[in-house]
Structure formats: C-alpha cells, structure tokens
Amino acid sequence: MISIIVPIHNITEKFEQNLKLLQDELAVSFKNYEIIVSYNGRSLAREFEFLRQPQIIYISSPIIGKGHALKRGFEKSSGDPVVFIDADMELQPKDIKNFAALLDIYQADIVIGSKRHPYSQVNYPWHRKILSWCYQIFIRLALNIKGVRDSQVGLKLFRREVLNSVLPKILVKQYAFDLEVLAVASRLGYNKILEAPIRLDYHHNIFQTTNLQDFKKLLKMIWYLFIDTLAIIYRMRILKYYDKRSKSQETISK
C-alpha cells in the first residue's frame, strides 16, 4: 500500500480533473494505493460525488494550514511509503513511481523533488528563481540539512517510520512546514534524503503578476515564510526543542 496525501483549500472542477490524472497514474504503477484528500474547511463531500470512491479517503478540518492538513491526512493513512503532493498537480503525478523506485534502490529515508537537480525540467520566472536561491542559501547556512538544496517543492515521499517520528514534533502549520519536516528528520538521524528530478511549469500566479494587490500578497507570504523559518532555527539552535523526548518515547524506554 502506498498512501498519497493531497492537502487542499479550495475544491473545484479543476481539482476533479487533477484527481483523475493522479488516479490514472497510480492505477498504472501500483497494485494497491489510497488517496487521502485533506481539506481545510467545512465538509463539502456531499457536493462532490467524485470523492466517493473506494481508493479515496476524504477528511476535512476547519483549521487552516497546509501542515495541519498533511498531519491530519497522515493520521488517516495506512500505507508505506507516504507521499505528499500539492493539489494543483503542477508537479507530475507520474514522477511518484520514480520516487518510490529511488527510495528502494538507494534505501533512502526520504525522496524529495528538487528544482536544482541537474535533470529537472523547470520553467518559472527569474524573480522566483532569485528568491528561491536566496532562501535556500540561507537555509543551508542556518540549518545545514544534509542532501537538501531545495526544501519547498510540493512532492515528497517518506518511509512511514520517518513521519511517525517527525510529525509529533512539528509546530509550523503553513508556510515553512516542508522545511521543518526535513530539518527535524535530519536532526533525528534520518539523513538519507535523496533529491530527485522533477518537471515543473508554473501557471499564472502571484509570482508573475503586476497587479498591486497580488504583489502585496506575495510580500506577505515571503514575510510569513521568513518568520516561520526563524522560529524553526530558534527552536533547533537555541531551545533544542526537537532534541527533547516526547512522553510516549519516555514511556517506551521505561
């Protein structure tokens, strides 16, 4: 069983098309799979019949945040390995089978998509490239996560054991969730993190617009990402929060 967790905030007809694409790819590559659609908001399952399928588990929560949606999705999943993929499917679902193969071949703990892999095919605006490059340099200097040159790509595959250990310690629920997961995994000794090539073609978004309102949203997003990142660094370097054993771990050791 492989579990695919898809966090989403707005369910639309476009998402129905994306979900069908994901299902088609999984049916070809895997004998046994489940898709967990984790929705941030009130339940809408009655309005979307395409979610009523044996391979799809639909959950909803009023708490906003990609991180919260992924954590809730993992709690409802049962597969191993576990995949996180963004709902817009700008990243190709067909890459999931390649990630799973790489996980087994190299006995990795995590396989992540990377725009900086030499075989990646990426088309996105120059200013996005600059922002991404500066952020990743900052992360490399501050956290030194082994094997990670790009933490923010929305396609990642984990061994279940890794997420069982990491997710209880995660505090960021939105902007820097991906970074915190990788940083904590590395801190806990899951250092076999493998970067894999991706195909990515950005659609029109706030990184390509000249609209003042959208530009303000972009600056707000960058600011919150920066604040969340500083919080992760503070917890890791100063508080040593991620090194503390949970109550459940202490009980097991006794």
Secondary structure, DSSP 8 states (H G I E B T S, - for coil): -EEEEEEES---HHHHHHHHHHHHHHHHH-SSEEEEEEEESS--GGG-GGG-STTEEEEEESS--HHHHHHHHHHH---SSEEEE-TT--B-TTHHHHHHHHHHHTT-SEEEE-TTSTT-EEE--HHHHHHHHHHHHHHHHHH--TT-S----SEEEE-HHHHHHHGGG----STTHHHHHHHHHHHTT---EEEE--EEE--S-TTT---HHHHHHHHHHHHHHHHHHHHHHHIIIII-GGGS--HHHHHHH-
